[in-house]
Amino acid sequence: MFQLQQPAIFEQAVKKSTFAAIALPVETEDEAKAALAAHAKTDANHNCWAWRIGQAYRFSDDGEPSGTAGKPILAAIDGQGIDKAIVIVTRWFGGILLGSGGLVRAYGGTAAACLKGAALVEVKPTVQGVVSLEFSDLARVKARLQSLRDVTIVEERFRETGADLIVRLLETEIDQVSQMVSDLTSGRSELRLT
């Protein structure tokens, strides 16, 4: 999964119509609505858009025939594995009808080209867990966890007989870290996801 580092723009002419795309990073639906309000061009014929934030998404054809603009823009976002982004493609009509297929290619292609040129950062899904340790195991396990690049000790909570380490780690590292904790403590402790 990828996210935009910064806004990106792209413009092209298709049979005398101008298609201009802007892709923006957004964290919430309210941010997506604000971005749309700020970047929609009032002098244009159509401001078509799509956004995806996790499992939530929305799109609009803004007066174009149903399914010819918003869905292709969303397909461009999903096709490049981008999350937390809105793409607005604005069209200034040039007098030549493009037909349904032409509109799908123009909107989807403009959005895809905009995203292809965007600065992206890879986002790796993380989870949070807890490791409950006796004092005799604490130093050894803590040192090993701190040596792992993709594991962060978020908090340390002391108890009467030991401590609970709250850790954040990549989803892909769950089995490896869990096995390491079990091995280091001879099975006395394990990683539990919270």
C-alpha positions as CSV (number, residue, x, y, z in Angstrom):
1,M,0.0,0.0,0.0
2,F,1.2,3.5,-0.8
3,Q,0.3,7.0,0.2
4,L,1.0,10.4,-1.5
5,Q,3.8,12.4,0.0
6,Q,2.6,15.6,-1.5
7,P,0.0,16.8,-4.1
8,A,0.5,15.9,-7.7
9,I,-0.9,17.4,-10.9
10,F,-1.2,16.3,-14.5
11,E,-2.9,17.8,-17.6
12,Q,-3.6,16.5,-21.1
13,A,-5.8,17.3,-24.1
14,V,-8.0,14.6,-25.6
15,K,-9.8,15.6,-28.8
16,K,-9.8,19.3,-27.9
17,S,-11.1,18.7,-24.3
18,T,-8.7,19.6,-21.5
19,F,-8.4,17.1,-18.6
20,A,-6.6,18.3,-15.6
21,A,-6.0,16.1,-12.6
22,I,-4.9,16.8,-9.0
23,A,-4.1,14.1,-6.5
24,L,-4.1,15.1,-2.8
25,P,-3.3,13.2,0.4
26,V,-6.3,13.1,2.8
27,E,-6.8,11.4,6.2
28,T,-10.6,11.7,6.6
29,E,-13.8,12.1,4.6
30,D,-14.0,15.7,5.8
31,E,-10.5,16.4,4.5
32,A,-11.6,14.9,1.1
33,K,-14.7,17.1,1.0
34,A,-12.6,20.2,1.9
35,A,-10.0,19.3,-0.8
36,L,-12.8,18.9,-3.4
37,A,-14.3,22.3,-2.4
38,A,-10.9,23.9,-2.6
39,H,-9.8,22.4,-6.0
40,A,-13.0,22.1,-8.0
41,K,-12.9,24.6,-10.9
42,T,-16.1,26.6,-11.3
43,D,-15.4,27.5,-14.9
44,A,-15.1,23.8,-16.0
45,N,-17.8,21.6,-17.4
46,H,-17.1,18.7,-15.0
47,N,-15.2,18.2,-11.8
48,C,-15.2,14.4,-11.5
49,W,-13.5,12.8,-8.5
50,A,-12.8,9.7,-6.4
51,W,-11.2,9.1,-3.0
52,R,-10.2,6.1,-1.0
53,I,-9.4,6.1,2.8
54,G,-8.9,2.5,4.0
55,Q,-12.1,0.5,3.1
56,A,-14.1,3.7,2.6
57,Y,-14.4,5.3,-0.8
58,R,-16.6,7.6,-2.8
59,F,-16.7,8.8,-6.4
60,S,-18.7,11.2,-8.6
61,D,-19.3,11.5,-12.4
62,D,-20.4,15.2,-11.9
63,G,-22.8,15.1,-14.9
64,E,-20.9,12.8,-17.2
65,P,-22.7,9.6,-18.2
66,S,-22.9,7.2,-15.3
67,G,-19.8,5.1,-14.7
68,T,-17.6,7.0,-17.2
69,A,-15.6,9.2,-14.8
70,G,-15.7,8.5,-11.1
71,K,-15.3,4.8,-11.3
72,P,-12.3,4.9,-13.7
73,I,-10.7,7.5,-11.4
74,L,-11.2,5.1,-8.4
75,A,-9.9,2.2,-10.5
76,A,-6.7,4.3,-11.1
77,I,-6.3,4.9,-7.4
78,D,-6.8,1.2,-6.5
79,G,-4.8,0.0,-9.5
80,Q,-1.7,1.7,-8.1
81,G,-2.4,0.5,-4.5
82,I,-2.8,4.0,-3.1
83,D,-4.7,4.8,0.1
84,K,-5.7,8.0,1.8
85,A,-6.0,10.0,-1.4
86,I,-8.5,12.0,-3.5
87,V,-8.1,12.6,-7.2
88,I,-10.1,15.3,-8.9
89,V,-10.1,15.3,-12.7
90,T,-11.5,18.5,-14.2
91,R,-12.8,18.6,-17.8
92,W,-13.1,21.7,-20.0
93,F,-15.2,20.5,-23.0
94,G,-13.6,21.1,-26.4
95,G,-16.7,20.5,-28.6
96,I,-16.0,16.9,-29.6
97,L,-18.0,14.1,-28.0
98,L,-15.8,11.3,-26.7
99,G,-18.4,8.6,-26.2
100,S,-18.6,6.4,-23.1
101,G,-15.4,4.4,-23.9
102,G,-13.5,7.6,-24.7
103,L,-14.6,9.2,-21.4
104,V,-13.6,6.2,-19.4
105,R,-10.1,6.2,-21.1
106,A,-9.7,10.0,-20.7
107,Y,-10.7,10.2,-17.0
108,G,-9.1,7.0,-15.9
109,G,-5.9,7.7,-18.0
110,T,-5.6,11.2,-16.7
111,A,-5.9,10.0,-13.1
112,A,-3.5,7.2,-13.6
113,A,-0.9,9.4,-15.3
114,C,-1.2,11.9,-12.4
115,L,-0.7,9.2,-9.8
116,K,2.1,7.6,-11.8
117,G,4.1,10.9,-11.6
118,A,3.3,11.4,-7.9
119,A,5.8,11.0,-5.0
120,L,4.7,8.0,-3.0
121,V,5.7,6.4,0.3
122,E,5.1,2.8,1.0
123,V,3.0,2.2,4.1
124,K,3.4,-1.1,5.9
125,P,0.5,-2.3,8.1
126,T,1.3,-2.5,11.8
127,V,-0.3,-4.0,14.8
128,Q,0.1,-3.5,18.5
129,G,0.7,-6.2,21.0
130,V,1.8,-6.9,24.6
131,V,4.6,-9.1,25.9
132,S,4.2,-10.0,29.6
133,L,7.6,-10.8,31.1
134,E,9.0,-11.9,34.5
135,F,11.9,-9.7,35.7
136,S,14.4,-12.5,35.0
137,D,13.5,-12.3,31.2
138,L,12.9,-8.6,30.9
139,A,16.4,-7.3,30.1
140,R,17.2,-10.0,27.5
141,V,13.8,-9.8,25.7
142,K,13.7,-6.0,25.8
143,A,17.2,-5.8,24.3
144,R,16.3,-8.2,21.5
145,L,13.1,-6.3,20.7
146,Q,14.9,-3.0,20.6
147,S,17.5,-4.5,18.1
148,L,14.7,-5.2,15.6
149,R,14.3,-2.5,13.0
150,D,10.5,-2.8,12.5
151,V,9.6,-3.2,16.2
152,T,9.0,-0.3,18.6
153,I,8.5,-0.5,22.3
154,V,5.7,1.9,22.8
155,E,5.3,1.6,26.6
156,E,6.7,-0.4,29.6
157,R,4.3,-1.1,32.5
158,F,5.8,-2.6,35.6
159,R,4.0,-5.1,37.7
160,E,4.9,-6.8,41.0
161,T,6.7,-9.7,39.4
162,G,7.7,-8.2,36.0
163,A,6.6,-5.9,33.2
164,D,4.4,-5.7,30.2
165,L,6.0,-4.3,27.1
166,I,3.5,-2.7,24.7
167,V,5.0,-3.1,21.2
168,R,4.2,-1.9,17.7
169,L,5.3,-4.2,14.8
170,L,4.7,-4.9,11.2
171,E,1.9,-7.4,10.5
172,T,4.4,-9.5,8.5
173,E,6.7,-9.8,11.6
174,I,4.1,-11.2,14.1
175,D,5.1,-14.9,13.8
176,Q,8.8,-14.2,13.9
177,V,8.6,-11.9,16.9
178,S,6.2,-14.2,18.7
179,Q,8.6,-17.2,18.2
180,M,11.6,-15.1,19.3
181,V,9.9,-14.1,22.6
182,S,8.8,-17.7,23.2
183,D,12.4,-19.0,22.5
184,L,14.1,-16.4,24.7
185,T,11.8,-17.1,27.7
186,S,11.6,-20.9,27.2
187,G,7.9,-20.6,26.5
188,R,7.1,-18.6,29.7
189,S,6.0,-15.5,27.6
190,E,4.4,-14.8,24.3
191,L,3.3,-11.9,22.1
192,R,-0.4,-11.2,22.4
193,L,-2.0,-8.9,19.9
194,T,-4.2,-6.1,21.4
